[in-house]
Amino acid sequence: MAIIKLSMEPLDIPTLYAELKSPEYGGLGIFVGTIRDMTPFADHTEHTDFVDYTAYEEMAIAELEKLAAPIEAAGNRVVIAHRIGHLEVMDEAVFIGVASIHRKDALEACHHLIDALKKTVPIWKKETDGLEERWGK
């Protein structure tokens, strides 16, 4: 079963990585999203001082489990962890990992998971730059 976590504490990247490793898997696809200091928009860029994440936690975990289920059913291992609460620039916000027999499958599944997370999982961010706040996913 997939390992799914929401955490107010910093993500322990080495431990999450270790959860993926196994002799049966030859490919590990990993995405780690961090807080950046600039947010690009179509017509300009905004500075970011910090980000606050909120989530409808029960629904977020259920949705992450739903996203991970078909990938695990195909014989892969999935680890997803997302921070909630206050994050500073360079803090890790999300870890998505997929272990598979082959690298291509692991990388494609990892890419699919982060894209789906952004679209369907009820986790929201409020970026603050000292002058204004911006809400997004």
C-alpha positions as CSV (number, residue, x, y, z in Angstrom):
1,M,0.0,0.0,0.0
2,A,1.2,3.5,-0.8
3,I,2.8,5.7,1.8
4,I,0.9,8.9,2.0
5,K,1.7,11.7,4.5
6,L,0.7,15.2,5.2
7,S,3.0,16.9,7.7
8,M,3.4,20.1,9.6
9,E,7.0,19.1,10.2
10,P,9.8,19.3,7.6
11,L,9.9,16.4,5.1
12,D,12.6,13.9,5.9
13,I,13.8,13.4,2.3
14,P,16.3,10.6,3.1
15,T,13.7,8.6,4.9
16,L,11.1,9.0,2.2
17,Y,13.7,8.0,-0.4
18,A,14.6,4.9,1.7
19,E,10.9,3.9,1.7
20,L,11.1,3.5,-2.1
21,K,14.2,1.3,-2.3
22,S,13.9,-2.4,-2.7
23,P,15.8,-5.1,-4.4
24,E,12.9,-5.7,-6.8
25,Y,12.9,-2.2,-8.2
26,G,15.5,-0.9,-10.6
27,G,14.1,2.6,-11.3
28,L,13.2,5.3,-8.8
29,G,11.3,8.4,-10.1
30,I,11.4,11.2,-7.6
31,F,10.1,14.8,-7.6
32,V,10.8,17.2,-4.7
33,G,9.1,20.6,-4.9
34,T,10.7,23.4,-2.9
35,I,9.5,26.9,-2.2
36,R,11.1,29.3,-4.7
37,D,11.7,33.0,-4.1
38,M,10.1,34.2,-7.4
39,T,6.8,33.2,-8.9
40,P,6.5,33.6,-12.7
41,F,3.2,34.8,-14.2
42,A,2.4,35.3,-17.9
43,D,3.2,39.0,-17.8
44,H,5.4,39.5,-14.8
45,T,7.2,37.8,-11.9
46,E,6.4,38.3,-8.2
47,H,8.8,37.9,-5.2
48,T,7.8,35.3,-2.6
49,D,8.8,35.7,1.1
50,F,7.0,32.5,2.4
51,V,4.1,30.2,1.6
52,D,1.4,28.8,3.9
53,Y,-0.2,25.6,2.8
54,T,-3.7,24.5,4.0
55,A,-5.5,21.3,3.2
56,Y,-8.8,19.5,3.7
57,E,-6.7,16.7,5.2
58,E,-9.1,13.7,5.2
59,M,-10.1,14.4,1.6
60,A,-6.5,15.1,0.5
61,I,-5.3,11.8,1.9
62,A,-8.2,10.0,0.3
63,E,-7.5,11.6,-3.1
64,L,-3.8,10.9,-2.9
65,E,-4.5,7.2,-2.1
66,K,-6.9,7.1,-5.1
67,L,-4.2,8.5,-7.4
68,A,-1.6,6.1,-6.1
69,A,-3.8,3.0,-6.2
70,P,-3.6,2.2,-10.0
71,I,0.2,2.8,-10.0
72,E,0.7,0.4,-7.1
73,A,-1.7,-2.1,-8.6
74,A,0.6,-2.2,-11.6
75,G,3.4,-3.5,-9.3
76,N,5.1,-0.2,-8.3
77,R,5.7,1.4,-4.9
78,V,4.4,5.0,-4.3
79,V,5.5,7.4,-1.6
80,I,3.8,10.9,-1.4
81,A,4.4,13.4,1.3
82,H,3.2,17.0,1.4
83,R,3.9,19.8,3.9
84,I,1.2,21.9,5.3
85,G,1.6,25.0,7.4
86,H,4.2,27.7,7.1
87,L,7.2,27.2,4.7
88,E,10.1,29.4,4.0
89,V,12.0,29.8,0.7
90,M,13.9,26.6,-0.1
91,D,11.8,24.4,2.3
92,E,10.7,21.2,0.7
93,A,6.9,21.3,0.1
94,V,6.2,18.0,-1.6
95,F,7.9,14.6,-2.2
96,I,6.6,12.2,-4.9
97,G,8.4,9.0,-5.4
98,V,7.6,5.9,-7.5
99,A,9.7,2.8,-7.6
100,S,9.3,0.5,-10.6
101,I,11.1,-2.3,-12.3
102,H,12.1,0.1,-15.1
103,R,13.0,3.8,-15.0
104,K,10.6,4.9,-17.7
105,D,7.6,3.6,-15.8
106,A,8.8,5.2,-12.5
107,L,9.5,8.6,-14.2
108,E,6.2,8.6,-16.1
109,A,4.2,7.7,-13.0
110,C,6.0,10.3,-10.9
111,H,5.2,13.0,-13.5
112,H,1.5,11.9,-13.6
113,L,1.2,12.0,-9.9
114,I,2.5,15.6,-9.4
115,D,0.3,16.8,-12.3
116,A,-2.8,15.1,-10.8
117,L,-2.0,16.3,-7.3
118,K,-2.0,19.9,-8.5
119,K,-5.3,19.4,-10.2
120,T,-7.4,17.3,-7.9
121,V,-6.0,17.2,-4.3
122,P,-7.5,19.8,-1.9
123,I,-4.2,21.4,-0.8
124,W,-4.0,25.2,-1.3
125,K,-1.1,27.6,-0.9
126,K,-1.0,31.2,0.0
127,E,2.1,33.0,-1.2
128,T,3.1,36.2,0.6
129,D,5.6,38.7,-0.6
130,G,5.3,41.3,2.2
131,L,2.9,43.5,0.2
132,E,0.2,41.1,-0.9
133,E,-1.0,37.5,-0.7
134,R,-1.8,35.2,-3.7
135,W,-3.8,32.0,-3.4
136,G,-3.2,29.0,-5.6
137,K,-2.6,25.2,-5.8
